[in-house]
Amino acid sequence: MSRRHRNGHMRGAKGRRKRLRMAAEQDGRCFYCRTRFADVLAEGTFDHFLPYALWRANARWNLVLACQACNEAKGDALPVGLLLLLWPLLDRTQLEVAA
């Protein structure tokens, strides 16, 4: 795992600013379960929408705020909605890796 990918790269003032900006864009809610954060700085975790293991991008477009439970449950899997969109384009071996 690269140094930039570890959680530590978004701690401190830079991480707080990014969390607050993303919380404003997401209405202060978890991207997956839509539960409102009581304190986004304490509860909001960064999640790669397209798993880092599948698409090595730390770009802003690939990050969302999620609660700890949703972030851990998703892990390295593709979000179900995206998987359904890609279903016709993937062959059997790619689907086994994505699931």
N, C-alpha and C positions, 0 to 999 in steps of 0.2 A: 504494500500500500504506500502510495507516495506521501511525502510530507504534507503537501497542500491538501490532500484528501482527508487527513485526520481531523477530528472534531476541533482540535486546538487552533486551527487556522481561522476560526470564526469566533474566538473568544475576545474579550476586551471591548473597547469602544467600537471597533469596526463591526464586530458581531452584534452588539446591541443595536447599532444603527440599522443594520441589515434586517434584524428581526422586527424592529418597529416598522420599517418600510414595508416589509412583506406582510405584517399583520394588518396594516392599513389597507393593503391591496386585497387581502383575504377576509376583510371584515372582522378581524380578531378571532377567527375560527380555525379549527383544524381542517386541513385541506380534504381529508378523507371522511371523517365522521361528522364534521360541521359543528362540533362542540365548541362553545365559546371559551377562550382562555381567560381565566381570572387574572393571571399575570403572565403575559406573553413572554417576558424575559426569563421567567422561571420555568414555565411549562412548555413553551414552543421549542421544538427541535427541528433542525434542518433535515430534509429528506430529499434524496435525488429521485425525481419523478421517474425518469428512465434510470434504472439501477446503474450505479457506477461500474459494477462488474460487467455489464453488457455494453455500456456506452460511456467511455471515459471522458466525461465533461463536468467540470465544476462551474459551468456557466450559469448565470442568473436564470435563464429560461428553463433550466433543468432542476431548480431548487424550489421546494415548497415548505411551508411550516406545517408540522404535524405534531399531534400529542405523542408522548412517549409510547403509549400502547399501540397506536396505529403504525408508528414508525417501526417498531419491533415486529409487529404482525406482518407488515409488507415485506420486510427484509430485502432480498435481491430479486423479488418477483416483479413482473410487469403489472401495472394496475389493470384490473379486469376490463375496464372500458377500452383501454388501448389494445389489450390482447384481442378483444372481439373485433376491433377495427382491422387489426393485422392478420387475423385468422386466415382469410383467403390467400394471403401472400406468403405464408410460412409453410414449409414442408414439415413432415412428422418429426424429424430430428430437432429442428429449431423449436417446435412446440414443446418438446420434452425439456429442453434447456430453460425455456421461458416459464414453465409452470412450476 
